[in-house]
Amino acid sequence: MAPTVMGEISSRLNKSGRPRLKQWAPKVKSGCITCRIRRIKCDETKPSCTRCTSTGRNCDGYDELAIKQVIKPQHVVQMPSAWDQVSGSTVEIKNFAFFRSVTTADLAGFFDVGFWTGKLLQLSHQYPALWHAMTALACVHHEFITDRTPTTVARVGDTPNMRFALVQFNKSIQSLRKLLSGPSLTRLDKLVALSTCLLFTCMASLQGRQWQAFVHISSGLKMFHYWNLGLRNRDRRDDDPDIDLLLVAFTQLDTQARPYLPSQRNNLQWTDSQIILSSTIEPFRSLLDAYLAIEVHFNTMMRFMLSKEFSDLTLISENLIQKQKCGDDFQQWDARLSGFLSVAAPSEKDDRALNLLYIRRIFARIFLSLDFTKGELCHDDFLQDYKQMLDLATQLLDDLNSSHMSGERPSHPNFCLATTVAEPLFLIATRCREPTIRREALRLLKQYPRREGICEGMVAARIAETMIDIEEKGCNGGQAGSCTTGQWVCGNHRVAILQFVLIAERQMKILIQTVEDLICGRDERVLVTSYW
């Protein structure tokens, strides 16, 4: 018999040659937090148990609330030995419990495959950078959802919770630097680094610190392209949903940041590298696959339409070719989604996820189909599209806020990492001229205040309300003969220029000009607003 087999048999026998019998004992549920996490018997000495102190460990005490939150029978996370080096005070553990039970739901969205809600939670016990980033974000998130400051008033930035979050953030930064300075990085190392960068972005966004958020987004994008994680070869058949989720998140954040980049400081050094998708025409393999593709196409389109070249009259033919290429990409996306839906099982379809995809597709169709020769009245051609987007956004908000408050009183602001309804509602409120539709979009922005990624729904509502007021007052109270053709709001009094400038921490200036302002050479109208 082989030696390895002999060794396995003898390991199962005691000295008498008989098989070992497992000794059963009742589980103790009153031990200290550290022993319960390590799943060993605690001697229950107070205030610190001897089992921990005799081995040089930090005993985290007997906080029953923290024990109930951290250890749940249906969600037990196996703690590796690195836990003893990662875990800190009871406050850290409480914040980790909050992150796991509350924050992960806002990060996961409709397309999560157990990444935020499972894998990263386990990895956080191996990677201190991830652990401290999670506890820091949880602290900031808890402050965000419990702060009772009215949405019309800027919040106080410095509190004891924020100071604790800053300590955790600094620990995470130090650990991340140590991780990235290693001689070689594994796939998990890169996954953790990018996820930590996303958590930093969410922290900055929740505090309204847009400049800091831009820095973290830029760093994450540079890492993605440096590691060539944004390349999708034509023959690629292996699924990597974790990387795809991160790609979607960073692509959306890049799209959201584009309108602000022209007014930012040059030292931001934003990358212009793009994600390259496979040119396959095969049906999507999942809704996440479709989600990644549409966000990459959407990002490409917005980069093109917000570029200086797009408004250059000497590049009309080149721009038409690029615009046609964007249109072809979206038509290919339509065919691939139809192919997936025709063969997908019911369990692979999610109505909320599909509604989100449809909103993004309509959004893209409007931008690509605008006839700018009609001036500011070109949006009138898409009245039905605006209605459809509004209906889809309402359905999503009803699903996300099933217990929302009745009446017109605004509910407490919510946060999510993924783009959902704030951008389309802002587009409807500012560009659709039909009064009923645009004011319904404005009402939803105000009734359901949201922060999506770095997109601030409360600021969007204030900008939209200001634009509506400028346009309607211009037509109703303007000089005789100053109105031009067009129902509802005329072409002359439409807002033509909207520029965003970050002027201070948590404060933004919006420069607004109507067509009439441009004709008459008037200065911009200025709206200064703060992030909540």
C-alpha positions as CSV (number, residue, x, y, z in Angstrom):
1,M,0.0,0.0,0.0
2,A,1.3,3.5,-0.9
3,P,2.8,5.5,2.0
4,T,0.4,8.4,1.5
5,V,-2.6,6.1,1.8
6,M,-1.1,4.5,5.0
7,G,-0.5,7.9,6.4
8,E,-4.2,8.9,5.8
9,I,-5.5,5.7,7.5
10,S,-3.2,6.1,10.6
11,S,-4.2,9.7,11.0
12,R,-7.8,8.7,11.5
13,L,-6.9,6.1,14.3
14,N,-6.0,6.7,17.9
15,K,-3.3,4.8,19.8
16,S,-5.5,1.8,20.4
17,G,-6.0,1.4,16.6
18,R,-9.7,2.2,16.8
19,P,-11.2,5.0,14.6
20,R,-11.4,8.4,16.4
21,L,-14.8,9.5,17.5
22,K,-15.7,13.1,17.3
23,Q,-16.7,14.5,20.7
24,W,-19.8,16.6,20.6
25,A,-20.4,19.5,22.9
26,P,-23.0,22.2,23.1
27,K,-22.0,25.4,21.3
28,V,-21.2,28.4,23.5
29,K,-22.8,31.7,22.4
30,S,-21.6,33.9,25.2
31,G,-17.9,34.2,24.5
32,C,-16.0,37.2,23.4
33,I,-16.2,38.6,19.9
34,T,-12.6,37.5,19.0
35,C,-13.1,33.9,20.1
36,R,-16.4,33.6,18.4
37,I,-15.0,34.9,15.2
38,R,-12.1,32.5,15.5
39,R,-14.6,29.7,16.3
40,I,-12.8,28.5,19.4
41,K,-13.9,28.0,23.0
42,C,-13.7,31.2,25.2
43,D,-13.0,31.1,28.9
44,E,-15.2,34.2,29.3
45,T,-12.9,36.1,31.6
46,K,-13.9,39.7,31.8
47,P,-13.2,42.4,30.7
48,S,-10.6,40.5,28.5
49,C,-10.6,36.7,28.2
50,T,-7.4,34.8,29.1
51,R,-7.6,32.8,25.8
52,C,-6.9,36.0,23.8
53,T,-4.5,37.8,26.2
54,S,-2.3,34.8,26.7
55,T,-1.6,34.6,23.0
56,G,-1.1,38.3,22.6
57,R,-4.3,39.0,20.8
58,N,-6.6,41.9,21.3
59,C,-9.8,40.8,23.0
60,D,-12.7,42.7,21.5
61,G,-15.0,42.2,24.5
62,Y,-18.6,40.9,24.8
63,D,-20.7,43.5,22.9
64,E,-23.8,41.5,22.2
65,L,-25.0,43.8,19.4
66,A,-21.8,43.5,17.5
67,I,-21.8,39.7,18.0
68,K,-25.3,39.4,16.6
69,Q,-24.4,41.6,13.6
70,V,-21.0,40.1,12.8
71,I,-21.9,36.4,13.2
72,K,-25.2,35.2,11.7
73,P,-25.7,31.5,11.1
74,Q,-26.9,31.9,7.5
75,H,-24.0,34.3,6.6
76,V,-20.9,32.8,8.3
77,V,-17.7,34.1,6.7
78,Q,-14.6,31.9,7.3
79,M,-12.0,34.1,8.9
80,P,-8.4,33.3,7.8
81,S,-5.5,33.8,10.2
82,A,-4.8,37.2,8.6
83,W,-7.9,38.4,10.5
84,D,-5.8,38.9,13.7
85,Q,-3.7,41.4,11.8
86,V,-6.6,43.1,10.0
87,S,-9.2,43.5,12.7
88,G,-9.0,46.4,15.1
89,S,-11.3,47.9,17.6
90,T,-14.9,47.1,18.3
91,V,-15.9,50.3,16.4
92,E,-14.2,48.8,13.3
93,I,-16.1,45.6,13.7
94,K,-19.4,47.4,14.1
95,N,-18.7,49.5,11.0
96,F,-17.8,46.3,9.1
97,A,-21.1,44.8,10.1
98,F,-22.9,47.9,8.9
99,F,-21.0,47.7,5.6
100,R,-22.0,44.1,5.1
101,S,-25.7,44.5,6.1
102,V,-26.4,48.0,4.5
103,T,-23.7,49.4,2.3
104,T,-23.2,46.4,0.1
105,A,-26.8,46.6,-1.1
106,D,-26.2,50.1,-2.4
107,L,-23.0,49.1,-4.1
108,A,-24.3,45.9,-5.7
109,G,-27.1,47.2,-7.9
110,F,-29.2,45.0,-10.1
111,F,-26.3,43.1,-11.8
112,D,-24.2,41.9,-8.8
113,V,-23.1,38.2,-8.9
114,G,-22.0,38.0,-5.3
115,F,-19.1,40.3,-5.8
116,W,-19.9,43.1,-3.3
117,T,-22.1,40.9,-1.1
118,G,-19.7,37.9,-0.8
119,K,-16.3,37.8,-2.4
120,L,-15.0,41.2,-1.3
121,L,-16.3,40.6,2.3
122,Q,-14.1,37.5,2.4
123,L,-11.1,39.1,0.8
124,S,-11.3,42.0,3.3
125,H,-10.0,39.6,6.0
126,Q,-6.9,38.9,3.9
127,Y,-6.3,42.5,2.7
128,P,-6.0,45.3,5.3
129,A,-6.4,47.9,2.5
130,L,-9.9,46.6,1.7
131,W,-10.9,46.1,5.4
132,H,-10.1,49.7,6.4
133,A,-11.7,51.1,3.2
134,M,-14.9,49.2,4.0
135,T,-15.0,50.4,7.6
136,A,-14.3,54.0,6.5
137,L,-17.0,53.9,3.9
138,A,-19.5,52.3,6.3
139,C,-18.9,55.1,8.8
140,V,-19.4,57.8,6.1
141,H,-22.4,56.0,4.7
142,H,-24.0,55.6,8.1
143,E,-23.5,59.4,8.7
144,F,-25.1,60.1,5.3
145,I,-28.3,58.1,5.8
146,T,-28.8,59.2,9.4
147,D,-28.1,62.9,9.0
148,R,-31.3,64.9,9.4
149,T,-30.0,68.1,7.8
150,P,-32.6,69.4,5.2
151,T,-31.6,68.7,1.6
152,T,-31.6,72.5,1.0
153,V,-28.9,73.1,3.6
154,A,-25.2,72.0,3.3
155,R,-24.2,69.4,5.9
156,V,-21.4,69.8,8.4
157,G,-18.3,68.0,7.2
158,D,-16.4,67.5,10.4
159,T,-17.9,65.1,13.0
160,P,-16.4,62.4,15.3
161,N,-17.6,59.7,12.7
162,M,-15.8,61.5,9.9
163,R,-12.6,61.7,11.9
164,F,-12.8,58.0,12.6
165,A,-13.4,57.4,8.9
166,L,-10.3,59.6,8.0
167,V,-8.2,57.4,10.3
168,Q,-9.4,54.3,8.6
169,F,-8.9,55.9,5.2
170,N,-5.3,56.7,6.0
171,K,-4.7,53.1,7.2
172,S,-6.2,51.8,3.9
173,I,-4.0,54.1,1.8
174,Q,-0.9,52.9,3.6
175,S,-1.8,49.3,3.2
176,L,-2.7,49.9,-0.5
177,R,0.7,51.5,-1.1
178,K,2.4,48.5,0.4
179,L,0.3,46.1,-1.7
180,L,1.1,48.0,-5.0
181,S,4.8,48.2,-4.2
182,G,5.1,44.4,-4.3
183,P,7.3,42.8,-7.0
184,S,4.4,41.1,-8.7
185,L,0.6,41.4,-8.3
186,T,-1.8,38.5,-8.6
187,R,-5.3,38.8,-10.1
188,L,-6.8,39.1,-6.6
189,D,-4.3,41.9,-5.7
190,K,-5.4,43.9,-8.7
191,L,-9.1,43.2,-7.9
192,V,-8.6,44.4,-4.3
193,A,-6.7,47.5,-5.5
194,L,-9.4,48.5,-7.9
195,S,-12.2,47.8,-5.5
196,T,-10.5,49.9,-2.8
197,C,-10.2,52.7,-5.3
198,L,-14.0,52.5,-5.9
199,L,-14.7,52.6,-2.2
200,F,-12.5,55.7,-1.9
201,T,-14.6,57.3,-4.7
202,C,-17.8,56.5,-2.9
203,M,-16.5,58.0,0.3
204,A,-15.6,61.2,-1.4
205,S,-18.9,61.3,-3.2
206,L,-20.9,60.8,0.0
207,Q,-19.1,63.7,1.5
208,G,-19.7,65.9,-1.5
209,R,-16.0,66.2,-2.2
210,Q,-16.0,66.0,-6.0
211,W,-12.4,66.9,-6.6
212,Q,-11.3,64.0,-4.4
213,A,-13.7,61.7,-6.2
214,F,-12.2,62.7,-9.5
215,V,-8.7,61.9,-8.3
216,H,-9.7,58.4,-7.2
217,I,-11.6,57.7,-10.4
218,S,-8.6,58.8,-12.4
219,S,-6.3,56.6,-10.4
220,G,-8.6,53.6,-10.9
221,L,-8.9,54.1,-14.7
222,K,-5.1,54.4,-15.0
223,M,-4.6,51.1,-13.1
224,F,-7.2,49.4,-15.3
225,H,-5.5,50.4,-18.5
226,Y,-2.0,49.8,-17.1
227,W,-2.9,46.2,-16.3
228,N,-4.8,45.8,-19.7
229,L,-8.0,44.8,-17.9
230,G,-10.0,46.8,-20.3
231,L,-9.2,44.7,-23.4
232,R,-11.7,42.1,-24.6
233,N,-10.1,40.0,-27.3
234,R,-12.3,38.7,-30.1
235,D,-11.8,35.0,-29.2
236,R,-12.3,35.6,-25.5
237,R,-14.7,33.0,-24.0
238,D,-13.8,33.0,-20.4
239,D,-16.2,34.8,-18.1
240,D,-14.8,37.3,-15.5
241,P,-17.9,38.9,-13.9
242,D,-15.8,40.5,-11.1
243,I,-13.7,42.5,-13.6
244,D,-16.8,43.2,-15.7
245,L,-18.5,44.8,-12.7
246,L,-15.5,46.9,-11.9
247,L,-15.3,47.9,-15.6
248,V,-19.0,49.0,-15.6
249,A,-18.5,51.1,-12.4
250,F,-15.4,52.9,-13.6
251,T,-16.9,53.4,-17.1
252,Q,-20.0,55.0,-15.6
253,L,-17.9,57.2,-13.3
254,D,-15.8,58.3,-16.3
255,T,-18.9,59.3,-18.2
256,Q,-20.3,61.2,-15.2
257,A,-17.0,63.1,-14.8
258,R,-16.7,64.2,-18.5
259,P,-18.8,67.4,-18.3
260,Y,-16.6,68.6,-15.5
261,L,-13.2,67.9,-17.0
262,P,-12.8,71.0,-19.2
263,S,-12.9,73.3,-16.1
264,Q,-10.6,71.2,-13.9
265,R,-7.0,71.7,-13.0
266,N,-4.5,70.4,-15.5
267,N,-2.7,68.3,-12.8
268,L,-5.6,65.8,-12.8
269,Q,-4.1,64.2,-16.0
270,W,-7.2,62.3,-16.9
271,T,-6.6,59.2,-19.1
272,D,-8.1,59.1,-22.6
273,S,-7.5,55.3,-23.0
274,Q,-10.7,53.5,-23.8
275,I,-12.1,50.0,-23.1
276,I,-11.9,47.8,-26.2
277,L,-14.8,45.3,-26.6
278,S,-14.9,42.3,-28.8
279,S,-16.4,42.8,-32.2
280,T,-18.5,39.6,-32.0
281,I,-22.1,39.7,-33.1
282,E,-23.1,36.7,-30.9
283,P,-25.9,37.1,-28.3
284,F,-24.9,38.4,-24.9
285,R,-24.1,35.7,-22.4
286,S,-25.8,37.5,-19.5
287,L,-27.4,40.8,-18.7
288,L,-24.2,41.9,-17.0
289,D,-22.5,41.3,-20.4
290,A,-25.1,43.5,-22.0
291,Y,-24.7,46.1,-19.3
292,L,-20.9,46.4,-19.8
293,A,-21.3,46.7,-23.5
294,I,-23.9,49.5,-23.4
295,E,-22.0,51.5,-20.8
296,V,-18.8,51.3,-23.0
297,H,-20.8,52.4,-26.1
298,F,-22.4,55.1,-24.0
299,N,-19.0,56.3,-22.7
300,T,-17.6,56.4,-26.2
301,M,-20.5,58.4,-27.5
302,M,-20.3,61.0,-24.6
303,R,-16.6,61.4,-25.1
304,F,-17.1,62.1,-28.7
305,M,-20.1,64.5,-28.3
306,L,-18.4,66.4,-25.4
307,S,-15.1,66.8,-27.3
308,K,-13.9,70.0,-28.9
309,E,-13.7,68.2,-32.3
310,F,-17.5,67.6,-32.2
311,S,-18.2,71.4,-32.4
312,D,-15.5,72.1,-35.0
313,L,-17.2,73.0,-38.3
314,T,-14.1,72.0,-40.2
315,L,-14.5,68.4,-39.1
316,I,-18.1,67.8,-40.2
317,S,-17.4,64.8,-42.4
318,E,-15.1,63.2,-39.8
319,N,-17.7,63.7,-37.1
320,L,-20.4,62.2,-39.3
321,I,-18.3,59.1,-39.7
322,Q,-17.7,58.8,-36.0
323,K,-21.4,59.4,-35.2
324,Q,-22.4,56.7,-37.6
325,K,-19.9,54.3,-35.9
326,C,-21.6,55.0,-32.6
327,G,-25.0,54.3,-34.1
328,D,-23.8,51.0,-35.6
329,D,-22.4,49.9,-32.2
330,F,-25.8,50.5,-30.6
331,Q,-27.7,48.7,-33.3
332,Q,-25.4,45.7,-32.9
333,W,-26.1,45.9,-29.2
334,D,-29.8,45.8,-29.9
335,A,-29.4,42.6,-32.0
336,R,-27.2,40.9,-29.4
337,L,-29.7,41.7,-26.6
338,S,-32.6,40.4,-28.6
339,G,-30.6,37.2,-29.2
340,F,-30.0,36.8,-25.5
341,L,-33.6,37.4,-24.5
342,S,-34.9,34.9,-27.1
343,V,-33.0,32.0,-25.5
344,A,-32.5,33.1,-21.9
345,A,-34.3,31.3,-19.1
346,P,-36.7,33.3,-16.9
347,S,-34.3,33.2,-14.0
348,E,-31.7,35.0,-16.2
349,K,-34.0,38.0,-16.8
350,D,-34.6,40.8,-14.3
351,D,-37.3,43.4,-15.1
352,R,-35.5,46.1,-13.1
353,A,-32.2,45.4,-14.8
354,L,-33.9,45.4,-18.2
355,N,-35.6,48.7,-17.4
356,L,-32.2,50.2,-16.6
357,L,-30.8,48.9,-19.9
358,Y,-33.7,50.3,-21.8
359,I,-33.4,53.8,-20.2
360,R,-29.7,53.9,-21.2
361,R,-30.5,52.8,-24.8
362,I,-33.2,55.5,-25.2
363,F,-30.8,58.1,-23.7
364,A,-28.2,57.1,-26.3
365,R,-30.8,57.2,-29.2
366,I,-31.8,60.7,-28.3
367,F,-28.2,62.0,-28.4
368,L,-27.3,60.3,-31.6
369,S,-30.4,61.4,-33.4
370,L,-30.5,65.1,-32.5
371,D,-30.7,67.3,-35.6
372,F,-28.7,70.4,-34.5
373,T,-29.8,72.3,-37.7
374,K,-33.1,72.8,-35.8
375,G,-31.3,74.7,-33.0
376,E,-32.7,74.3,-29.5
377,L,-36.0,73.0,-30.8
378,C,-34.5,69.7,-32.0
379,H,-35.5,68.0,-28.7
380,D,-39.2,68.3,-29.7
381,D,-38.7,65.4,-32.1
382,F,-38.2,63.0,-29.1
383,L,-41.3,63.7,-27.0
384,Q,-42.3,60.0,-27.0
385,D,-38.8,59.0,-26.0
386,Y,-38.9,61.4,-23.1
387,K,-42.3,60.0,-22.0
388,Q,-41.0,56.4,-22.2
389,M,-37.9,57.2,-20.2
390,L,-40.0,59.0,-17.6
391,D,-42.3,55.9,-17.3
392,L,-39.3,53.6,-16.9
393,A,-37.6,55.9,-14.3
394,T,-40.9,56.0,-12.4
395,Q,-41.0,52.2,-12.3
396,L,-37.5,51.9,-11.1
397,L,-38.1,54.5,-8.3
398,D,-41.2,52.7,-7.3
399,D,-39.2,49.4,-7.0
400,L,-36.3,51.1,-5.2
401,N,-38.6,53.1,-2.8
402,S,-41.5,50.8,-2.2
403,S,-41.9,52.4,1.3
404,H,-41.5,56.0,0.1
405,M,-43.2,58.8,1.9
406,S,-46.5,60.0,0.6
407,G,-47.2,63.5,-0.6
408,E,-44.7,65.9,-2.0
409,R,-42.4,66.0,1.0
410,P,-38.9,64.9,-0.1
411,S,-37.7,61.7,1.4
412,H,-34.2,61.2,2.9
413,P,-31.4,61.1,0.2
414,N,-30.3,57.7,-0.9
415,F,-27.0,56.6,-2.3
416,C,-26.0,54.0,-4.9
417,L,-22.9,53.3,-6.9
418,A,-24.6,52.6,-10.2
419,T,-26.2,55.2,-12.5
420,T,-30.0,54.6,-12.5
421,V,-32.4,57.5,-12.9
422,A,-30.8,60.8,-11.9
423,E,-29.2,61.5,-15.3
424,P,-32.2,60.6,-17.5
425,L,-34.5,62.7,-15.2
426,F,-32.2,65.6,-15.4
427,L,-32.1,65.3,-19.2
428,I,-35.9,65.3,-19.4
429,A,-36.3,68.2,-17.0
430,T,-33.8,70.4,-18.8
431,R,-34.2,69.5,-22.5
432,C,-37.8,68.4,-23.0
433,R,-39.9,71.5,-23.5
434,E,-43.3,70.0,-22.9
435,P,-44.3,71.5,-19.4
436,T,-46.1,68.5,-18.0
437,I,-43.4,66.0,-18.8
438,R,-40.4,68.1,-17.7
439,R,-42.1,69.2,-14.4
440,E,-42.9,65.5,-13.6
441,A,-39.2,64.7,-14.0
442,L,-38.3,67.6,-11.8
443,R,-40.9,66.4,-9.2
444,L,-39.3,63.0,-9.1
445,L,-35.8,64.5,-8.7
446,K,-37.0,66.4,-5.7
447,Q,-39.2,63.7,-4.1
448,Y,-36.6,61.0,-4.4
449,P,-33.3,62.8,-3.8
450,R,-30.4,60.5,-4.8
451,R,-26.7,60.4,-5.2
452,E,-25.6,58.0,-7.9
453,G,-21.9,57.5,-8.2
454,I,-20.7,61.2,-8.3
455,C,-24.0,62.4,-9.8
456,E,-25.9,64.5,-7.2
457,G,-29.6,64.4,-7.7
458,M,-30.3,67.3,-5.4
459,V,-28.0,69.6,-7.3
460,A,-29.5,68.3,-10.6
461,A,-32.9,69.3,-9.3
462,R,-31.8,72.8,-8.4
463,I,-30.1,73.3,-11.8
464,A,-33.2,72.0,-13.6
465,E,-35.6,74.2,-11.6
466,T,-33.4,77.3,-12.4
467,M,-33.3,76.5,-16.1
468,I,-37.1,76.0,-16.3
469,D,-37.6,79.3,-14.5
470,I,-35.2,81.2,-16.8
471,E,-36.9,79.7,-20.0
472,E,-40.5,80.3,-18.9
473,K,-39.9,83.8,-17.6
474,G,-38.0,84.6,-20.7
475,C,-41.0,83.7,-22.9
476,N,-43.7,85.2,-20.6
477,G,-41.9,88.4,-19.6
478,G,-39.5,89.0,-22.5
479,Q,-39.5,92.0,-24.8
480,A,-42.1,92.2,-27.5
481,G,-41.0,90.4,-30.6
482,S,-38.1,88.6,-28.8
483,C,-39.8,85.2,-29.0
484,T,-39.2,83.0,-32.0
485,T,-40.9,79.9,-33.4
486,G,-41.6,76.9,-31.2
487,Q,-44.4,75.9,-28.9
488,W,-44.1,76.0,-25.1
489,V,-40.6,77.6,-24.8
490,C,-39.4,79.4,-27.9
491,G,-36.0,78.9,-29.5
492,N,-34.6,82.3,-28.4
493,H,-35.2,81.7,-24.7
494,R,-33.9,78.1,-24.5
495,V,-30.8,77.5,-22.4
496,A,-28.0,76.8,-24.9
497,I,-24.9,76.8,-22.7
498,L,-24.6,75.0,-19.4
499,Q,-21.1,74.8,-17.9
500,F,-20.1,73.2,-14.6
501,V,-17.2,74.6,-12.5
502,L,-16.0,73.3,-9.1
503,I,-15.1,76.5,-7.3
504,A,-14.4,75.1,-3.8
505,E,-14.7,71.9,-1.7
506,R,-18.4,70.8,-1.9
507,Q,-19.4,73.8,-3.9
508,M,-20.1,74.2,-7.6
509,K,-20.8,77.1,-10.0
510,I,-23.1,76.6,-13.0
511,L,-22.8,79.1,-15.9
512,I,-26.0,79.4,-17.9
513,Q,-26.7,81.2,-21.2
514,T,-29.8,81.3,-23.4
515,V,-29.8,81.7,-27.2
516,E,-30.9,85.3,-26.7
517,D,-28.0,85.9,-24.2
518,L,-25.5,84.7,-26.8
519,I,-27.1,86.8,-29.6
520,C,-27.1,90.0,-27.4
521,G,-23.6,89.3,-26.0
522,R,-24.8,89.1,-22.3
523,D,-22.8,87.6,-19.5
524,E,-23.6,84.2,-18.2
525,R,-26.2,83.8,-15.5
526,V,-24.5,82.2,-12.5
527,L,-25.9,79.6,-10.1
528,V,-23.8,78.6,-7.1
529,T,-24.9,75.6,-5.2
530,S,-23.4,73.2,-2.5
531,Y,-23.4,69.4,-2.4
532,W,-25.5,68.0,0.4
